[in-house]
Amino acid sequence: MDQTRARGDPGRRLRMGLAALAFAAAGTAQAGGPIGIDHRLNFDDSGIWKRRNQLILQDVTPLVMLAGALWEGDDTRFGHTSWQSIDAILIGSVAAAGLKLAFSRSRPTQTDDPNQWFKGHGHNSFPSGEVMEITTAVTPFIVEYGAEHPAVYALELLPLYDAIARVKVRAHWQSDVLASFLIGTGIGYYAHTRSSSITVGVLPGGMTIGWKKRF
């Protein structure tokens, strides 16, 4: 792979996400939680915030990444980045599941107190697995192409949308989605720094050479 490829600015994307989430959290004197931003919003499951739209994004994102990886293969720039994205999604899914078990935080649908942690089975607010998935999926592409093609930063809108939507339907607290964005960014960046994809190393070679070469 070309070692001179341009790199995006992870600091820029973190600043954008933090600013947007801070804005969404502002406007209440009754916020709480670990960093003082958590509060329940008025429930909104309408328009673009409908749960159905969130599920479509959750389902389509990994499918698009996998399709790109299989079609391009691991020996092109786009294909290699796609496999890194798959790696990041898988690592993020495992991390999110483990953190949910470890912290067992109550969701806003279960309590109006954002300080309810370690409540056991059925309390899965922290972190947001969906925001984690979307963030880990787009981060390798933003890091790879962002500096060269600034329009790629528009991918940030996907995890930002999902984060706001999850808070609006009271599935998560603000700090849940913020933490998911930060952790997901770190995982995506780590996956991108690897010279070889973990998934490619596990799968049979025939699956990673690029289907477009067969047609």
C-alpha beads as a LAMMPS data file, in Angstrom:
LAMMPS data file: protein, C-alpha beads

215 atoms
214 bonds

1 atom types
1 bond types

-500.0 500.0 xlo xhi
-500.0 500.0 ylo yhi
-500.0 500.0 zlo zhi

Masses

1 110.0

Atoms # bond

1 1 1 0.000 0.000 0.000
2 1 1 1.154 3.565 -0.710
3 1 1 2.757 4.904 2.454
4 1 1 2.407 8.522 1.289
5 1 1 -1.385 8.565 1.333
6 1 1 -2.963 11.688 2.789
7 1 1 -4.408 11.444 6.243
8 1 1 -7.471 13.194 7.655
9 1 1 -7.372 15.213 10.845
10 1 1 -8.900 13.159 13.720
11 1 1 -8.751 16.228 15.947
12 1 1 -11.017 18.127 13.589
13 1 1 -13.679 15.437 13.590
14 1 1 -13.553 15.196 17.375
15 1 1 -14.051 18.933 17.701
16 1 1 -17.016 18.841 15.330
17 1 1 -18.685 16.017 17.206
18 1 1 -18.050 17.475 20.627
19 1 1 -19.420 20.864 19.621
20 1 1 -22.580 19.389 18.125
21 1 1 -23.265 17.111 21.074
22 1 1 -22.553 19.895 23.550
23 1 1 -25.076 22.061 21.733
24 1 1 -27.635 19.265 21.881
25 1 1 -27.013 18.897 25.617
26 1 1 -27.291 22.585 26.413
27 1 1 -30.320 24.387 27.676
28 1 1 -31.085 22.740 31.009
29 1 1 -30.063 23.494 34.560
30 1 1 -31.006 19.982 35.706
31 1 1 -28.402 18.021 33.763
32 1 1 -26.436 15.326 35.550
33 1 1 -24.435 12.228 34.809
34 1 1 -20.659 11.792 34.890
35 1 1 -19.889 15.037 33.059
36 1 1 -23.003 17.019 33.890
37 1 1 -24.738 17.002 30.497
38 1 1 -27.284 14.198 30.848
39 1 1 -30.994 14.947 30.851
40 1 1 -34.076 13.510 29.197
41 1 1 -35.283 15.309 26.096
42 1 1 -38.905 15.473 25.069
43 1 1 -39.655 12.146 23.401
44 1 1 -39.552 12.480 19.605
45 1 1 -40.081 9.458 17.366
46 1 1 -41.293 11.369 14.328
47 1 1 -39.928 12.576 11.002
48 1 1 -36.234 11.951 10.446
49 1 1 -35.865 10.848 14.058
50 1 1 -38.173 7.844 13.678
51 1 1 -36.763 4.617 15.023
52 1 1 -37.278 3.008 11.625
53 1 1 -34.783 5.410 10.060
54 1 1 -32.232 4.657 12.759
55 1 1 -32.565 0.930 12.085
56 1 1 -32.147 1.447 8.346
57 1 1 -28.893 3.324 8.961
58 1 1 -27.712 0.665 11.390
59 1 1 -28.414 -2.162 8.937
60 1 1 -27.241 -0.489 5.728
61 1 1 -23.911 0.858 7.014
62 1 1 -22.083 -2.460 7.542
63 1 1 -23.613 -3.887 4.366
64 1 1 -22.221 -1.006 2.302
65 1 1 -18.787 -1.396 3.888
66 1 1 -18.767 -5.145 3.299
67 1 1 -19.927 -4.769 -0.305
68 1 1 -17.144 -2.282 -0.998
69 1 1 -14.546 -4.515 0.626
70 1 1 -15.609 -7.625 -1.278
71 1 1 -15.899 -5.824 -4.604
72 1 1 -12.588 -3.946 -4.427
73 1 1 -10.500 -6.472 -2.544
74 1 1 -7.620 -5.641 -0.227
75 1 1 -5.128 -4.546 -2.883
76 1 1 -6.710 -1.180 -3.750
77 1 1 -6.757 1.906 -1.575
78 1 1 -10.546 1.990 -1.295
79 1 1 -10.782 -1.740 -0.745
80 1 1 -8.116 -1.759 1.959
81 1 1 -9.869 1.091 3.752
82 1 1 -13.163 -0.804 3.489
83 1 1 -11.623 -3.841 5.171
84 1 1 -10.226 -1.576 7.882
85 1 1 -13.758 -0.289 8.380
86 1 1 -15.030 -3.867 8.769
87 1 1 -12.314 -4.483 11.360
88 1 1 -13.350 -1.371 13.263
89 1 1 -17.045 -2.303 13.218
90 1 1 -16.299 -5.761 14.619
91 1 1 -13.982 -4.454 17.339
92 1 1 -16.490 -1.756 18.229
93 1 1 -19.345 -4.262 18.492
94 1 1 -17.382 -6.411 20.914
95 1 1 -16.295 -3.366 22.930
96 1 1 -19.847 -2.011 23.156
97 1 1 -21.257 -5.358 24.278
98 1 1 -18.595 -5.687 26.966
99 1 1 -19.084 -2.150 28.252
100 1 1 -22.861 -2.598 28.424
101 1 1 -22.376 -5.637 30.642
102 1 1 -19.758 -3.924 32.779
103 1 1 -21.660 -0.693 33.446
104 1 1 -25.336 -1.761 33.087
105 1 1 -26.576 1.813 33.048
106 1 1 -30.320 2.480 33.042
107 1 1 -31.764 4.056 29.912
108 1 1 -33.770 7.289 29.947
109 1 1 -36.835 5.133 29.239
110 1 1 -36.194 3.332 32.523
111 1 1 -35.447 6.295 34.795
112 1 1 -35.185 10.068 34.842
113 1 1 -31.996 9.817 36.893
114 1 1 -28.852 9.666 34.725
115 1 1 -26.784 8.410 37.658
116 1 1 -28.227 4.893 37.703
117 1 1 -25.270 2.582 36.984
118 1 1 -24.565 -1.110 37.685
119 1 1 -28.240 -2.081 37.689
120 1 1 -27.722 -5.497 36.158
121 1 1 -29.446 -7.330 33.335
122 1 1 -31.660 -5.269 31.044
123 1 1 -29.885 -1.960 31.663
124 1 1 -27.850 -1.281 28.526
125 1 1 -27.654 2.454 28.065
126 1 1 -23.856 2.817 28.105
127 1 1 -22.494 2.959 25.506
128 1 1 -24.616 3.252 22.363
129 1 1 -23.853 0.265 20.171
130 1 1 -25.435 1.943 17.165
131 1 1 -23.464 5.170 17.440
132 1 1 -20.363 3.054 18.002
133 1 1 -21.083 1.071 14.830
134 1 1 -21.621 4.109 12.611
135 1 1 -18.594 5.934 14.021
136 1 1 -16.242 2.991 13.621
137 1 1 -17.497 2.462 10.077
138 1 1 -16.814 5.967 8.800
139 1 1 -13.628 6.806 10.719
140 1 1 -11.138 4.883 8.522
141 1 1 -12.512 6.654 5.422
142 1 1 -12.348 10.074 7.058
143 1 1 -8.778 9.519 8.215
144 1 1 -7.754 8.109 4.840
145 1 1 -9.433 10.600 2.519
146 1 1 -10.406 13.627 4.622
147 1 1 -7.358 15.815 4.037
148 1 1 -7.331 15.025 0.331
149 1 1 -11.095 15.288 -0.215
150 1 1 -12.673 17.511 2.479
151 1 1 -16.177 16.533 1.353
152 1 1 -15.538 13.170 3.017
153 1 1 -15.981 14.929 6.361
154 1 1 -19.702 14.945 5.563
155 1 1 -19.673 11.330 6.723
156 1 1 -19.559 12.812 10.222
157 1 1 -23.232 13.625 9.795
158 1 1 -24.119 9.935 10.020
159 1 1 -22.944 9.255 13.604
160 1 1 -24.049 12.757 14.605
161 1 1 -27.561 12.107 13.297
162 1 1 -27.713 8.737 15.005
163 1 1 -26.459 10.169 18.296
164 1 1 -29.132 12.867 18.356
165 1 1 -31.825 10.433 17.260
166 1 1 -30.962 7.936 19.995
167 1 1 -31.184 10.665 22.636
168 1 1 -34.479 11.950 21.221
169 1 1 -36.147 8.546 21.504
170 1 1 -34.774 8.242 25.045
171 1 1 -32.663 5.203 24.263
172 1 1 -29.491 6.844 25.574
173 1 1 -28.165 9.709 27.642
174 1 1 -26.033 12.409 26.074
175 1 1 -22.865 11.062 27.683
176 1 1 -23.622 7.590 26.270
177 1 1 -23.545 8.769 22.677
178 1 1 -20.628 11.121 23.282
179 1 1 -18.555 8.296 24.767
180 1 1 -19.556 6.051 21.881
181 1 1 -18.374 8.675 19.406
182 1 1 -15.032 9.077 21.164
183 1 1 -14.403 5.355 21.648
184 1 1 -15.559 4.584 18.123
185 1 1 -13.231 7.215 16.717
186 1 1 -10.321 5.686 18.617
187 1 1 -11.156 2.193 17.392
188 1 1 -11.561 3.374 13.814
189 1 1 -8.264 5.217 13.960
190 1 1 -6.535 2.136 15.370
191 1 1 -7.969 -0.067 12.612
192 1 1 -6.745 2.421 10.036
193 1 1 -3.200 2.469 11.399
194 1 1 -2.821 -1.284 10.935
195 1 1 -0.924 -2.191 7.769
196 1 1 -2.943 -5.391 7.411
197 1 1 -6.622 -6.011 8.030
198 1 1 -7.520 -8.418 10.828
199 1 1 -10.524 -9.684 8.873
200 1 1 -8.499 -10.237 5.714
201 1 1 -6.019 -12.286 7.735
202 1 1 -8.801 -14.586 8.908
203 1 1 -10.887 -15.010 5.756
204 1 1 -9.916 -17.296 2.848
205 1 1 -7.838 -15.448 0.267
206 1 1 -10.426 -15.958 -2.443
207 1 1 -12.855 -13.698 -0.605
208 1 1 -10.495 -10.756 -0.366
209 1 1 -8.935 -10.497 -3.831
210 1 1 -11.754 -8.335 -5.185
211 1 1 -14.834 -9.664 -6.917
212 1 1 -14.571 -7.032 -9.647
213 1 1 -11.559 -8.921 -10.995
214 1 1 -13.729 -11.951 -11.622
215 1 1 -16.105 -10.161 -13.981

Bonds

1 1 1 2
2 1 2 3
3 1 3 4
4 1 4 5
5 1 5 6
6 1 6 7
7 1 7 8
8 1 8 9
9 1 9 10
10 1 10 11
11 1 11 12
12 1 12 13
13 1 13 14
14 1 14 15
15 1 15 16
16 1 16 17
17 1 17 18
18 1 18 19
19 1 19 20
20 1 20 21
21 1 21 22
22 1 22 23
23 1 23 24
24 1 24 25
25 1 25 26
26 1 26 27
27 1 27 28
28 1 28 29
29 1 29 30
30 1 30 31
31 1 31 32
32 1 32 33
33 1 33 34
34 1 34 35
35 1 35 36
36 1 36 37
37 1 37 38
38 1 38 39
39 1 39 40
40 1 40 41
41 1 41 42
42 1 42 43
43 1 43 44
44 1 44 45
45 1 45 46
46 1 46 47
47 1 47 48
48 1 48 49
49 1 49 50
50 1 50 51
51 1 51 52
52 1 52 53
53 1 53 54
54 1 54 55
55 1 55 56
56 1 56 57
57 1 57 58
58 1 58 59
59 1 59 60
60 1 60 61
61 1 61 62
62 1 62 63
63 1 63 64
64 1 64 65
65 1 65 66
66 1 66 67
67 1 67 68
68 1 68 69
69 1 69 70
70 1 70 71
71 1 71 72
72 1 72 73
73 1 73 74
74 1 74 75
75 1 75 76
76 1 76 77
77 1 77 78
78 1 78 79
79 1 79 80
80 1 80 81
81 1 81 82
82 1 82 83
83 1 83 84
84 1 84 85
85 1 85 86
86 1 86 87
87 1 87 88
88 1 88 89
89 1 89 90
90 1 90 91
91 1 91 92
92 1 92 93
93 1 93 94
94 1 94 95
95 1 95 96
96 1 96 97
97 1 97 98
98 1 98 99
99 1 99 100
100 1 100 101
101 1 101 102
102 1 102 103
103 1 103 104
104 1 104 105
105 1 105 106
106 1 106 107
107 1 107 108
108 1 108 109
109 1 109 110
110 1 110 111
111 1 111 112
112 1 112 113
113 1 113 114
114 1 114 115
115 1 115 116
116 1 116 117
117 1 117 118
118 1 118 119
119 1 119 120
120 1 120 121
121 1 121 122
122 1 122 123
123 1 123 124
124 1 124 125
125 1 125 126
126 1 126 127
127 1 127 128
128 1 128 129
129 1 129 130
130 1 130 131
131 1 131 132
132 1 132 133
133 1 133 134
134 1 134 135
135 1 135 136
136 1 136 137
137 1 137 138
138 1 138 139
139 1 139 140
140 1 140 141
141 1 141 142
142 1 142 143
143 1 143 144
144 1 144 145
145 1 145 146
146 1 146 147
147 1 147 148
148 1 148 149
149 1 149 150
150 1 150 151
151 1 151 152
152 1 152 153
153 1 153 154
154 1 154 155
155 1 155 156
156 1 156 157
157 1 157 158
158 1 158 159
159 1 159 160
160 1 160 161
161 1 161 162
162 1 162 163
163 1 163 164
164 1 164 165
165 1 165 166
166 1 166 167
167 1 167 168
168 1 168 169
169 1 169 170
170 1 170 171
171 1 171 172
172 1 172 173
173 1 173 174
174 1 174 175
175 1 175 176
176 1 176 177
177 1 177 178
178 1 178 179
179 1 179 180
180 1 180 181
181 1 181 182
182 1 182 183
183 1 183 184
184 1 184 185
185 1 185 186
186 1 186 187
187 1 187 188
188 1 188 189
189 1 189 190
190 1 190 191
191 1 191 192
192 1 192 193
193 1 193 194
194 1 194 195
195 1 195 196
196 1 196 197
197 1 197 198
198 1 198 199
199 1 199 200
200 1 200 201
201 1 201 202
202 1 202 203
203 1 203 204
204 1 204 205
205 1 205 206
206 1 206 207
207 1 207 208
208 1 208 209
209 1 209 210
210 1 210 211
211 1 211 212
212 1 212 213
213 1 213 214
214 1 214 215
